[in-house]
Amino acid sequence: MNEERRQVLEMLAEGKITADEAERLIDALERERPESPPGVSSRPKPRPKYLRVVVNWSDMSGGGDGPGRLNIRVPLQLLRAGVRLTSLIPPQALAKVNAELNRSGVPIDLTQLRPQHIQDLVEALDEVAMNVDDPGSKVQVFCE
């Protein structure tokens, strides 16, 4: 509920205005509210359920294998659950895992991973498309 509407209802509750006056004020507030632009829906966007990685490539090897397609769909609930599971790993084990990940070239600190980070990632991946070295190849990473 917006602030102006709440104030009208408070004035009505305190007896400062009548029900008819409150109704007219609320009607006036509704008329003042700017209309949403055409084509813009007021419904919130549905919560994505999957992280999707799609890779299409042409015959890059020249070996005659032809074009290829890789389509991976990872449930976001799995990612969210994985983040929550990190809280169950003992701190000593987390330090060893972080060290091994770093040694393997993956500089991630699992102690700093929070569920909000996954949500931020999901929002940032609304629709990301990247081109790879071969002009005939395409990589898409998005949430659906």
C-alpha positions in Angstrom: 0.0 0.0 0.0 1.4 3.4 -0.9 2.0 6.1 1.7 -0.7 8.5 0.6 -3.4 5.8 0.8 -2.2 4.8 4.2 -2.4 8.4 5.4 -6.0 8.6 4.1 -7.0 5.5 6.0 -5.3 6.7 9.2 -7.3 10.0 8.9 -10.4 8.0 8.5 -9.6 5.8 11.5 -8.9 8.9 13.7 -12.2 10.4 12.7 -10.6 13.4 10.9 -12.5 12.6 7.7 -15.7 10.7 6.8 -15.8 7.5 4.8 -17.1 9.5 1.7 -14.2 11.9 1.9 -11.8 9.0 2.2 -13.3 7.3 -0.8 -13.0 10.5 -2.9 -9.4 11.1 -1.8 -8.4 7.5 -2.6 -10.2 7.8 -6.0 -8.2 11.0 -6.7 -5.0 9.3 -5.7 -5.8 6.4 -8.2 -6.3 8.9 -11.0 -3.0 10.7 -10.2 -1.0 7.5 -10.3 0.9 7.3 -13.6 -0.2 4.6 -16.0 2.4 2.0 -16.8 3.8 2.3 -20.3 2.1 0.1 -23.0 3.6 -3.4 -23.2 4.9 -3.3 -19.6 3.2 -5.7 -17.4 2.6 -5.0 -13.8 3.0 -8.6 -12.8 6.3 -9.6 -11.3 8.5 -11.7 -13.5 8.2 -15.4 -12.6 11.1 -16.8 -10.5 13.5 -18.7 -12.8 13.8 -22.4 -12.2 16.9 -23.4 -14.3 20.3 -22.1 -15.2 20.7 -22.9 -18.9 23.9 -23.1 -20.9 23.5 -23.6 -24.6 26.5 -24.0 -26.9 26.1 -24.2 -30.7 29.2 -24.7 -32.9 30.2 -25.3 -36.4 32.6 -27.9 -37.5 35.7 -26.3 -35.9 38.0 -29.3 -36.2 37.6 -29.7 -40.0 37.3 -33.5 -39.4 33.8 -33.7 -40.8 31.9 -34.2 -37.6 29.7 -31.3 -38.5 28.0 -28.8 -36.3 27.2 -29.6 -32.7 25.0 -28.5 -29.9 25.4 -28.7 -26.1 22.4 -27.9 -24.0 22.7 -28.0 -20.2 19.9 -27.2 -17.8 20.8 -27.0 -14.1 18.0 -26.6 -11.6 18.6 -23.4 -9.6 17.2 -25.1 -6.6 20.3 -27.4 -6.7 22.5 -24.4 -6.7 20.6 -22.8 -3.8 20.8 -26.1 -1.9 24.5 -26.4 -2.6 25.1 -22.9 -1.1 23.1 -23.8 2.0 25.1 -27.1 2.3 28.4 -25.2 2.6 27.2 -24.1 6.1 27.4 -27.8 7.1 31.0 -28.3 6.1 33.4 -27.9 9.1 35.7 -24.8 8.9 38.9 -27.0 8.7 37.5 -28.9 5.7 36.4 -25.6 4.1 39.9 -24.3 4.3 41.3 -27.5 2.6 38.6 -27.3 -0.1 39.4 -23.6 -0.7 43.1 -24.3 -0.9 42.5 -27.2 -3.4 40.2 -25.1 -5.5 42.7 -22.2 -5.6 45.5 -24.7 -6.6 43.3 -25.9 -9.4 42.8 -22.3 -10.7 39.3 -21.7 -9.2 39.8 -18.8 -6.7 36.5 -19.2 -4.8 36.2 -18.8 -1.1 33.3 -21.1 0.0 33.2 -19.4 3.4 32.0 -16.2 1.7 29.3 -17.9 -0.4 25.8 -16.8 0.6 22.3 -17.7 -0.8 22.0 -14.0 -1.8 25.0 -14.5 -4.1 23.1 -17.1 -6.1 20.1 -14.8 -6.3 22.3 -12.0 -7.5 23.7 -14.3 -10.2 20.3 -15.3 -11.3 19.2 -11.7 -11.7 22.4 -10.8 -13.5 22.0 -13.7 -16.0 18.6 -12.5 -17.2 19.9 -13.1 -20.8 23.6 -13.2 -21.6 25.0 -14.3 -24.9 28.6 -14.5 -25.8 30.5 -15.2 -29.0 33.5 -17.6 -28.9 36.6 -17.6 -31.2 34.8 -19.3 -34.1 32.3 -16.9 -35.8 29.9 -19.9 -36.3 29.8 -20.7 -32.7 27.5 -19.2 -30.0 27.3 -19.6 -26.2 24.3 -18.6 -24.3 23.9 -18.6 -20.5 20.5 -17.6 -19.1 17.9 -18.4 -16.5 14.5 -19.7 -17.4 
